[in-house]
Amino acid sequence: MGILARITSAAKSSNKSNESSLSTGGHGIDKNRVLSPTDPTVINPVNAGSWETVRTAPVNHTPRYFNKAEADALKQVASQKREEARQAKRAYKSLKKLEESDAQVHTAHRNYIKEVADSELTKKRADASTARHLHTLRPEYARLGFGLDRAENKAQQRIEELKAKIKEKY
């Protein structure tokens, strides 16, 4: 199957409403889908997230005395929480790196998709240019066809004349 035949058969089998929509400048870009969150719980202006915090010990609103057992227990909890805070900082730093990596992959993929779309448009421009050029060739092909028809008619007429002459002689 030739290239032109493949193009025209592909065009015939394509979705006509979609083709028509593209050819008239239409689109299928739904802004709600474009701007929809990557996860239902992700932080954005519509979902500000939780405002909860960490509080190991209750707030002391009034001054008070502590006994030795309370002070020792608080010292032990404070040491434990200091270590947990150090580990939490490390974990959050890793989570941040994961988010950055995910964002880099997401951005790279979107850049790839943009290039695919740009390349598709370039290809369609080339197809349209070729189709316009082929249309400009049609009159010349028609002229050639009419010329061949005339030549065939003249040849056939000459053959008939020769046949008639030969019949007259014999």
C-alpha positions in Angstrom: 0.0 0.0 0.0 1.4 3.4 -1.0 2.0 6.3 1.4 -0.8 8.4 0.0 -3.2 5.4 0.2 -2.2 4.8 3.8 -2.8 8.5 4.6 -6.2 8.6 2.9 -7.4 5.2 4.4 -6.2 6.3 7.9 -8.1 9.6 7.5 -11.2 7.7 6.4 -11.1 5.4 9.5 -10.4 8.2 12.0 -13.1 9.7 14.2 -14.7 12.3 12.1 -16.0 14.5 15.0 -12.5 14.5 16.6 -10.9 15.3 13.2 -13.4 18.0 12.6 -12.8 19.5 16.0 -9.1 19.6 15.5 -9.4 21.1 12.0 -11.6 23.9 13.4 -9.3 24.6 16.3 -11.2 22.6 18.9 -9.7 20.8 21.8 -10.3 18.1 24.4 -8.4 19.8 27.2 -10.5 19.7 30.4 -9.0 22.3 32.8 -10.5 20.3 35.8 -8.5 17.2 34.7 -5.4 19.2 34.0 -5.5 20.8 37.4 -6.8 17.8 39.4 -4.5 16.8 42.2 -2.0 14.0 41.8 -3.4 12.5 45.0 -6.6 13.2 46.8 -4.7 14.1 50.0 -2.0 16.3 48.4 -1.6 19.9 49.7 -3.0 22.6 47.5 -5.2 25.7 47.9 -8.4 23.7 48.0 -7.0 21.1 50.4 -4.8 23.0 52.9 -4.1 19.8 54.8 -4.1 19.3 58.5 -3.0 21.9 61.0 -2.3 19.4 63.7 1.0 19.5 65.5 3.2 17.4 67.7 2.8 18.0 71.5 4.5 15.4 73.8 3.7 17.2 77.0 0.7 19.3 77.8 1.1 23.1 78.1 1.7 24.2 81.7 -0.5 27.3 82.0 0.4 27.9 85.7 3.7 27.6 87.5 4.3 24.5 89.6 6.9 22.5 91.3 8.1 19.1 90.1 9.4 16.3 92.3 12.6 14.3 91.6 10.7 11.4 90.0 8.8 13.7 87.6 12.0 15.6 86.7 13.9 12.3 86.0 11.0 11.0 83.9 10.8 14.2 82.0 14.5 14.2 81.4 14.3 10.6 80.0 11.4 11.5 77.7 13.2 14.7 76.6 16.3 12.7 75.6 14.1 10.1 73.8 12.2 12.9 72.0 15.5 14.6 71.0 16.6 11.4 69.3 13.2 10.8 67.7 13.3 14.5 66.5 16.7 13.9 64.9 15.4 10.7 63.2 12.2 12.6 62.1 14.3 15.3 60.5 16.3 12.7 58.6 13.0 11.0 57.5 11.4 14.3 56.4 14.6 15.2 54.5 14.3 11.8 52.7 10.6 12.4 52.1 11.4 15.8 50.6 14.0 14.2 48.3 11.4 11.7 47.2 8.9 14.5 46.4 11.7 16.4 44.5 12.5 13.3 42.5 8.8 12.6 41.7 8.5 16.2 40.6 11.5 15.9 38.3 10.1 12.7 36.7 6.7 14.3 36.3 8.3 17.4 34.7 10.5 15.3 32.4 7.4 13.3 31.4 5.3 16.4 30.7 8.2 17.8 28.6 8.3 14.6 26.6 4.5 14.8 26.1 4.9 18.4 24.9 7.5 17.3 22.4 5.3 14.5 21.2 2.5 17.0 20.7 4.8 19.4 18.9 6.2 16.7 16.7 2.6 15.5 15.8 1.7 19.1 14.8 4.9 19.3 12.7 4.0 16.0 11.0 0.4 17.2 10.4 1.7 20.5 8.9 3.9 18.4 6.5 0.9 16.2 5.6 -1.3 19.3 4.9 1.5 20.9 2.9 1.8 17.7 0.8 -1.9 17.5 0.3 -2.1 21.1 -0.9 0.8 20.4 -3.3 -0.9 17.3 -4.6 -4.0 19.4 -5.3 -1.9 21.8 -7.4 -0.8 18.9 -9.5 -4.3 17.7 -10.4 -4.9 20.1 -13.3 -1.6 19.1 -15.0 -2.5 15.4 -14.6 -5.9 16.1 -16.1 -4.3 17.9 -19.0 -2.0 15.0 -19.5 -5.0 12.6 -19.4 -6.9 14.7 -22.0 -3.8 14.8 -24.2 -3.6 11.0 -24.0 -7.3 10.6 -24.8 -6.8 12.9 -27.9 -3.8 10.9 -29.0 -5.6 7.6 -28.6 -8.6 9.0 -30.6 -6.3 10.3 -33.4 -4.5 7.0 -33.6 -7.7 5.0 -33.6 -9.1 7.4 -36.3 -5.9 6.9 -38.4 -6.1 3.1 -38.0 -9.7 3.2 -39.2 -8.7 5.3 -42.3 -5.9 2.8 -43.1 -8.3 -0.1 -42.8 -10.7 1.6 -45.1 -8.0 2.2 -47.7 -6.8 -1.4 -47.6 -10.3 -2.7 -48.1 -10.8 -0.4 -51.1 -7.6 -1.9 -52.8 -8.6 -5.5 -52.3 
